C-alpha cells in the first residue's frame, strides 16, 4: 500500500530516495518523508501532502549522507498528520523506521512498551516497531529479529541505524533488493529501481536483509544465512514514464492498442499445462479483488459459454469462507495486476492449506503471488502506474478467454479470435473515437449519478465500468444486471439520469435492449455501447462487433469516459483520493 525505499552507496542518498518516491507515489500520497545518516546522526524530514508538495516544504535536498530510507504513505493506522508521516524515530533517535503494511497487534505491543516507560509521538503502528527494536538488548540484526517475531499481520519494514547499517524484514508485503554498481537498494516496487539497476532479489516472507558493505539475507526465524541469486527485471525505464502524455491513465489506455497482443504471447506449452490443471481439478475457483475481481467474474461466463465448464468465483476477501469446500484436488486461479494484493494472497494461503494448486495471472514479474504459485501466466502489460487499472484489465481478460478456448480444444481458433479483437481495439482507439467519448463526458460532467447495465458476460463489465467512473471522477456510479432493474434499481431512474447499456451481438442483445427501454420509459438518458445503433440510444458509442469477447472492447470507452470526466473536474487522475494502486493490507 505504502511505498518504501532505501539506499546505501557512494552518492548522496536524498536525491535518489526522492526520485524513488516519485516513481512509487501511486502506492501512497498523503504524506512522505526521508531519513539519512551523516556523521553518526539520523535526520528525518517529513510532512503531509504529495511528494512534490512535501519536498517544497522540507527541502529533502538539504539532507546529507550516502545512506537513507524513504516512505510515501497511504494512511492505515493514524490520521494524515505530520507526526504520523514516516520515517519514525526510536526514543534515542539512533534508529529510524519505515513500514508498508499493518501491525495488527500494535495496540497490545504499545501498551507493553508504555508500561516500560516508552512514550510515543505518533498514532501509528510503525513507531511501535522502532521502539521494539530499541528495547532489544541484542545487536541490530537480532534486535530486528526480536521485533519482527512479535508482529502480527502483513508488513515489510526497514530500519536505519545511526552507524549507517540498514536492516529490513518482510512478511506479506513486497520488498525487493536491488544490486547496483557500488550501491544497494531496497524498495517495495521495481519501478523505484529501474533507473539504477535491473538486478534484483525478491525478498521472501520471513526473511531479513542487511545492507552494510555488502548485502546478506537471513532466515528471520533462525538467522541462518541464505544464498540467493539475483534475477533480471525486464521492464524498461521508458515504460514506467509518461512520455508525451499528460497522465499515466491516458497513456495506459492508449497502450491497449499494442499490449493486448502481448498478453496473447503465452507459451503454448504453458497454456496446455494450465488447461490440464483445470481439466483435472475437482473444483476450480477464480478470485481477484477490485477490477481483477470483475475480470474473474467475467471469466466464469467465458468458461460457461466457450469451454462449457463451470468454475466458481469469489472476491479474494470472501474466498476464505469457502475453505470447507476445498480439497487437495481444488484449483485456484488468482488474478492480480501487482501480485501483492493482500486479500488475494490470503486466498492463496487458504487454498494451499488444503493442498490445492495455484495458477496466478499477474503483471509483475517476481511478485509474491507469482512465487507462491504452481504456474504463472504473465499479463505482459508492462508497468501500470495509474491507480485506475486499464491495460492490465483487458490483458487479464484476454488471457482468461484464451484459457477458456483452450479448455474446449479451440486454442488456435480462440487465439485467432482474440488477435482479431486486439486489432479491433487498435482500430477503435483513434482521435475521432476519443473525441466522441470526450463529447459525452462534457454532457455528463454535472450529473450526480450514472448507472451502467449489462447482461451475461457484460454484467461484470457494468460493475467494472461503475468502478472506473467512481475511482477518478468521484461521480456516484453503480452497475447492475439488466434483469435486476425491475427488482429495485428502477426506483433510481428519473428524467435525464444517464444509463450506460453494454450491448453485444450475442444471446443477451434483445433482453438488454428491452432493459434500456425500461429505463428510457422512465426518462433516462440512454448511452449505448454497442456495435450497432438502436432507436433506444440517446447517445451511441460504436464498438467492434466481437460477440464472444465483447467485454474487451466494451470496457475501453468507459475507461476513456472516466478519464475525461476526471480531467474536466480537475481531479488528480493518476492518484485518486483515498485509493492506492497496490492494496497490500486487508
Long-range contacts (C-beta under 8 A, 24 or more apart in sequence): 1-27, 1-28, 1-74, 1-76, 1-100, 1-101, 1-173, 1-580, 1-582, 1-583, 1-584, 1-585, 2-27, 2-28, 2-71, 2-72, 2-73, 2-74, 2-86, 2-98, 2-99, 2-100, 2-101, 2-188, 2-580, 3-27, 3-28, 3-71, 3-72, 3-100, 3-187, 3-188, 3-189, 3-192, 4-69, 4-70, 4-71, 4-98, 4-99, 4-100, 4-156, 4-157, 4-158, 4-175, 4-186, 4-187, 4-188, 5-69, 5-70, 5-71, 5-185, 5-186, 5-187, 5-188, 5-192, 6-68, 6-69, 6-70, 6-98, 6-158, 6-160, 6-166, 6-168, 6-185, 6-186, 6-187, 6-211, 7-66, 7-67, 7-68, 7-69, 7-183, 7-184, 7-185, 8-66, 8-67, 8-164, 8-166, 8-183, 8-184, 8-185, 8-211, 8-212, 9-66, 9-67, 9-180, 9-182, 9-183, 9-184, 10-66, 10-182, 10-183, 11-66, 11-183, 12-64, 12-65, 12-66, 13-63, 13-65, 13-66, 13-67, 13-68, 14-60, 14-61, 14-62, 14-63, 14-64, 14-65, 14-68, 15-60, 15-61, 16-196, 17-60, 17-68, 17-69, 17-70, 18-51, 18-55, 18-60, 18-61, 18-70, 19-195, 20-70, 20-185, 20-187, 20-192, 20-193, 21-51, 21-70, 21-71, 21-72, 21-192, 22-51, 22-52, 23-189, 23-191, 23-192, 23-194, 23-195, 23-240, 24-72, 24-187, 24-188, 24-189, 24-191, 24-192, 25-50, 25-51, 25-72, 25-575, 26-248, 26-385, 26-386, 26-387, 26-574, 26-575, 26-580, 26-581, 27-72, 27-74, 27-100, 27-188, 27-189, 27-580, 27-581, 27-582, 28-72, 28-73, 28-74, 28-580, 29-72, 29-73, 29-74, 29-575, 30-73, 30-74, 30-75, 30-80, 31-72, 31-73, 31-75, 31-80, 31-81, 31-82, 31-84, 31-85, 31-86, 32-70, 32-71, 32-72, 32-73, 32-85, 33-70, 33-71, 33-85, 33-86, 33-87, 33-98, 34-60, 34-63, 34-68, 34-69, 34-70, 34-71, 34-87, 35-63, 35-68, 35-69, 35-70, 35-87, 35-96, 35-98, 35-160, 36-63, 36-64, 36-65, 36-67, 36-68, 37-65, 37-67, 37-68, 37-160, 37-161, 37-162, 37-163, 37-164, 38-63, 38-64, 38-65, 40-162, 40-163, 41-162, 42-89, 42-93, 42-94, 42-95, 42-96, 42-160, 42-162, 44-87, 44-89, 44-96, 46-71, 46-82, 46-85, 46-86, 46-87, 47-82, 47-85, 48-80, 48-81, 48-82, 48-85, 50-575, 54-85, 67-160, 67-164, 67-166, 68-160, 69-96, 69-97, 69-98, 69-158, 69-160, 69-166, 70-98, 71-98, 71-99, 74-580, 76-102, 76-125, 76-585, 77-102, 77-103, 77-106, 77-123, 77-124, 77-125, 77-126, 78-122, 78-123, 78-124, 78-125, 79-123, 81-122, 81-123, 83-121, 83-122, 83-123, 84-122, 84-123, 84-124, 86-124, 86-126, 87-160, 88-121, 88-122, 88-124, 88-126, 88-127, 88-129, 88-130, 89-121, 89-130, 90-130, 90-131, 90-133, 90-134, 91-118, 91-119, 91-131, 91-134, 92-134, 93-162, 94-134, 94-161, 94-162, 95-130, 95-133, 95-134, 95-159, 95-160, 95-161, 95-162, 96-130, 96-159, 96-160, 97-126, 97-127, 97-129, 97-130, 97-133, 97-157, 97-158, 97-159, 97-160, 98-126, 98-157, 98-158, 99-125, 99-126, 99-129, 99-155, 99-156, 99-157, 99-158, 100-155, 100-156, 100-157, 100-173, 100-174, 100-175, 100-188, 100-584, 101-153, 101-154, 101-155, 101-156, 101-157, 101-172, 101-173, 101-584, 101-585, 102-153, 102-154, 102-155, 102-585, 102-586, 103-128, 103-129, 103-151, 103-152, 103-153, 103-155, 104-152, 104-153, 105-150, 105-151, 105-152, 105-153, 109-150, 109-151, 126-157, 129-157, 129-159, 130-159, 133-159, 140-165, 140-167, 141-167, 141-208, 141-210, 141-218, 141-223, 142-223, 144-169, 144-208, 145-169, 145-208, 145-218, 145-220, 145-223, 148-208, 148-220, 149-220, 149-221, 153-585, 154-342, 154-345, 154-584, 154-585, 154-586, 156-188, 156-203, 158-186, 164-212, 165-210, 165-211, 165-212, 166-210, 166-211, 166-212, 167-208, 167-209, 167-210, 167-211, 168-203, 168-208, 168-209, 168-211, 169-207, 169-208, 169-209, 169-220, 170-203, 170-204, 170-205, 170-206, 170-207, 171-205, 171-206, 171-220, 172-205, 172-342, 172-345, 172-368, 172-584, 173-340, 173-342, 173-584, 173-585, 174-338, 174-340, 174-367, 174-368, 174-582, 174-584, 175-202, 175-203, 175-209, 176-200, 176-201, 176-202, 176-203, 176-366, 177-201, 177-202, 177-203, 177-209, 177-215, 177-217, 179-215, 179-230, 184-211, 184-214, 184-215, 186-211, 189-582, 190-233, 190-235, 190-364, 190-365, 190-366, 191-235, 191-240, 191-383, 191-385, 193-233, 194-233, 194-235, 194-236, 194-237, 194-240, 195-237, 198-232, 198-233, 198-234, 199-230, 199-231, 199-232, 200-230, 200-231, 200-232, 200-233, 200-366, 201-228, 201-229, 201-230, 201-231, 202-231, 202-366, 202-367, 202-368, 202-371, 204-371, 205-368, 231-366, 233-365, 233-366, 234-365, 235-365, 235-382, 235-383, 239-382, 239-383, 240-383, 240-385, 246-567, 247-386, 247-563, 247-567, 247-573, 247-574, 248-384, 248-385, 248-386, 248-573, 248-574, 249-386, 249-388, 249-390, 249-472, 249-559, 249-563, 249-566, 249-573, 249-574, 250-563, 250-573, 252-381, 252-384, 252-385, 252-386, 252-390, 252-391, 253-390, 253-391, 253-429, 253-556, 253-559, 253-560, 253-563, 254-429, 255-381, 255-382, 255-391, 256-390, 256-391, 256-394, 256-425, 256-429, 256-556, 257-425, 257-426, 257-429, 258-426, 259-380, 259-381, 259-382, 259-391, 259-394, 259-395, 260-394, 260-395, 260-398, 260-418, 260-421, 260-422, 260-425, 260-552, 261-419, 261-422, 262-380, 262-381, 262-382, 262-395, 263-379, 263-380, 263-381, 263-394, 263-395, 263-396, 263-398, 263-399, 264-398, 264-399, 264-402, 264-415, 264-418, 264-419, 264-422, 265-380, 266-377, 266-378, 266-399, 266-402, 268-411, 270-375, 270-377, 271-377, 271-402, 271-403, 271-406, 271-411, 272-406, 272-411, 273-375, 274-359, 274-375, 274-377, 274-403, 274-406, 275-403, 275-406, 275-407, 277-331, 277-357, 277-359, 277-374, 277-375, 278-309, 278-311, 278-331, 278-333, 278-359, 278-403, 278-407, 279-407, 281-329, 281-330, 281-331, 281-357, 282-327, 282-329, 282-330, 283-312, 283-325, 283-326, 283-327, 283-329, 283-330, 283-331, 284-309, 284-311, 284-312, 284-330, 284-331, 284-332, 284-333, 285-311, 285-312, 285-313, 285-314, 285-319, 285-322, 285-330, 285-331, 285-332, 285-333, 285-351, 286-311, 286-312, 286-313, 286-332, 286-333, 286-334, 286-335, 286-400, 287-313, 287-314, 287-315, 287-316, 287-319, 287-332, 287-333, 287-334, 287-335, 287-344, 287-347, 288-315, 288-316, 288-334, 288-335, 288-336, 288-341, 288-344, 289-315, 289-316, 289-317, 289-336, 289-341, 289-343, 289-344, 289-583, 290-389, 290-467, 290-583, 291-337, 291-389, 291-392, 291-393, 291-464, 291-467, 292-335, 292-336, 292-337, 292-341, 292-344, 292-389, 292-393, 292-396, 293-335, 294-393, 294-460, 294-461, 294-463, 294-464, 294-467, 295-335, 295-393, 295-396, 295-397, 295-400, 295-460, 295-464, 296-333, 296-335, 296-400, 297-460, 297-463, 298-397, 298-400, 298-457, 298-460, 298-461, 298-551, 299-333, 299-335, 299-397, 299-400, 299-401, 299-403, 299-404, 301-456, 301-457, 301-459, 301-460, 302-400, 302-401, 302-404, 302-457, 303-403, 303-404, 303-407, 305-404, 305-456, 305-457, 305-548, 306-401, 306-404, 306-405, 306-407, 306-408, 306-410, 306-414, 306-548, 307-404, 307-405, 307-407, 307-408, 308-408, 309-404, 309-407, 309-408, 314-347, 315-343, 316-341, 316-343, 316-344, 316-345, 316-346, 316-347, 317-343, 317-346, 317-586, 319-343, 319-346, 319-347, 319-350, 319-351, 320-346, 320-347, 320-350, 322-350, 323-350, 323-353, 323-354, 326-350, 326-351, 326-354, 326-356, 327-354, 327-355, 327-356, 328-354, 328-355, 328-356, 329-356, 330-354, 330-356, 330-357, 331-356, 331-357, 331-358, 331-359, 332-356, 332-357, 332-358, 332-359, 333-359, 333-360, 333-361, 334-358, 334-359, 334-360, 334-361, 334-362, 334-369, 334-373, 335-360, 335-361, 335-362, 335-396, 335-400, 336-360, 336-361, 336-362, 336-363, 336-367, 336-369, 337-362, 337-363, 337-364, 337-379, 337-381, 337-384, 337-389, 337-392, 337-396, 337-581, 337-582, 338-362, 338-363, 338-364, 338-367, 338-581, 338-582, 338-584, 339-363, 339-364, 339-367, 339-368, 339-369, 339-370, 340-364, 340-367, 340-368, 340-369, 340-582, 340-584, 341-369, 341-582, 341-583, 341-584, 342-583, 342-584, 342-585, 342-586, 343-583, 343-586, 344-369, 345-369, 345-372, 346-586, 348-372, 348-373, 361-396, 361-399, 361-400, 363-392, 363-395, 377-403, 384-581, 385-574, 385-581, 386-573, 386-574, 386-581, 387-471, 387-574, 387-575, 387-576, 387-579, 387-580, 387-581, 388-468, 388-471, 388-472, 388-559, 388-562, 388-563, 388-573, 388-574, 388-576, 390-559, 393-464, 393-555, 394-425, 394-552, 394-555, 394-556, 397-549, 397-551, 397-552, 397-555, 398-422, 398-549, 398-552, 401-548, 401-549, 401-552, 417-546, 417-548, 417-549, 418-549, 420-546, 421-544, 421-546, 421-549, 421-552, 421-553, 424-544, 424-546, 424-553, 425-544, 425-552, 425-553, 425-556, 427-544, 428-543, 428-544, 428-553, 428-556, 429-556, 433-557, 434-560, 436-541, 437-541, 437-557, 437-560, 437-561, 437-564, 438-560, 438-564, 440-527, 440-539, 440-541, 440-561, 441-561, 441-564, 441-565, 441-568, 442-564, 442-568, 443-539, 444-475, 444-498, 444-561, 444-565, 445-565, 445-568, 445-569, 447-475, 447-497, 447-498, 448-475, 448-476, 449-475, 449-476, 449-477, 449-478, 449-492, 449-497, 449-498, 450-475, 450-476, 450-477, 450-498, 450-499, 450-500, 451-477, 451-478, 451-479, 451-480, 451-489, 451-492, 451-493, 451-497, 451-498, 451-499, 451-500, 451-519, 451-524, 452-477, 452-478, 452-479, 452-480, 452-499, 452-500, 452-501, 452-502, 452-558, 453-479, 453-480, 453-481, 453-482, 453-485, 453-499, 453-500, 453-501, 453-502, 453-512, 453-515, 453-516, 453-519, 454-479, 454-481, 454-482, 454-501, 454-502, 454-512, 455-481, 455-482, 455-483, 455-502, 455-508, 455-511, 455-512, 455-515, 456-504, 456-506, 456-507, 456-508, 457-504, 457-550, 457-551, 458-502, 458-503, 458-504, 458-508, 458-512, 458-550, 458-551, 458-554, 460-551, 461-502, 461-551, 461-554, 461-555, 462-500, 462-502, 464-555, 464-558, 465-500, 465-502, 465-555, 465-558, 468-555, 468-558, 468-559, 468-561, 468-562, 469-558, 469-561, 469-562, 469-565, 471-562, 471-576, 471-579, 472-562, 472-563, 472-565, 472-566, 472-571, 472-573, 472-576, 473-562, 473-565, 473-566, 473-569, 473-571, 474-569, 474-571, 474-576, 474-577, 475-565, 482-508, 482-511, 482-512, 482-515, 482-516, 483-511, 483-515, 485-515, 485-518, 485-519, 486-518, 490-518, 490-519, 490-522, 493-519, 493-522, 493-523, 493-524, 494-522, 494-523, 495-523, 496-523, 496-524, 496-525, 497-523, 497-524, 497-525, 498-524, 498-525, 498-527, 499-524, 499-525, 499-526, 499-527, 500-527, 500-529, 500-558, 501-526, 501-527, 501-528, 501-529, 501-530, 501-536, 501-537, 502-529, 502-530, 502-550, 502-554, 503-528, 503-529, 503-530, 503-531, 503-534, 504-530, 504-531, 504-546, 504-547, 504-550, 504-554, 505-531, 505-532, 505-545, 505-547, 505-550, 506-547, 506-548, 506-550, 529-554, 529-557, 529-558
